[in-house]
Amino acid sequence: MGTLFEQPPRGLKSVNLEHIEAEVEYLIDIADKHDVDLKDVISVANLLEKRREITAYIQNGDIHDEQMGGLGKILINLKK
């Protein structure tokens, strides 16, 4: 994690057709392996993605709180 004054650049992510094809094949393999419908596997994958999103949101909030606390300390020191 960077500091308030030294944030590293954010990693840009992209998806291409090879990623999509690999993901489809992966999900089909899981469905076949567990003898379940592909739609059910996709539903579980969506659930996991939602959990990831919520975790990222919470971590971002923690970072924001930490940085705001640091900013608050700077402001208090300016007042002195």
N, C-alpha and C positions, 0 to 999 in steps of 0.2 A: 504494500500500500504506500502511496506517495504521501507527502506532507502537503499542507495547504499551499506552500510555495513551490513545491517540486513534484508536480503530477506527471507521471510517465504518460506517453501517448496511449490512447485506447487502441486495443487490437481490433481491427476491422475484420469482420467475418463475412464470407460470401458462400453461396451455394451454386453449384453448376449441375449440369445434367448427369454427370458421372456420380455426384453425391446422391442425387435423387434415385438413380437406378440402383446404386449400392444399398440405399436405405430400403427401397421396395423389396429387393431380394432378401435383405436381412429380416424384414418383418415377415415375409412369406416363409422363410426358413423356420422362424420361431413358431408361426402358426402350424406348420407341418409337424415340427418336432413335438409340439404339445397337443396336437390334434384339436385345435380350436379354430374358430372362424377368424379370418384375417381382420374383419371389422373389430373383433374383440381385442386383438393385439394392438390395433391402431388406437383404440380407446385407452388401453393401458399406457401406451406410449404418450398419448396426449395428457394423461394424468401425471405421468412423470415429468413432462415438460412444464406443466402448471406448477408442480412442486419446485422445480428448478427456478422458475420465474419468481415464485414467492420467496425462496431462499435468497436469490439475488437482490430482490427488493429490500429484504430485511438487512442484508449485509450492507447495501448502499445506505440505508438509514443509519446503521451503526457508524459507518464512516463519516456521514454527514454530522451526526451528533458529536463525534470525537473532534472533528474539525471546528465545529461551532464552539465547543468547549475551549479549544485552543485560541480561537478568535476572542472569546470572552476574556480569557486571561490576558491577552495582549491589550484589550481595551481597558481592563482594570488597571494594568500597569501604566497606561497612558494618563489615567486620571490622577495618579500619585504625583 
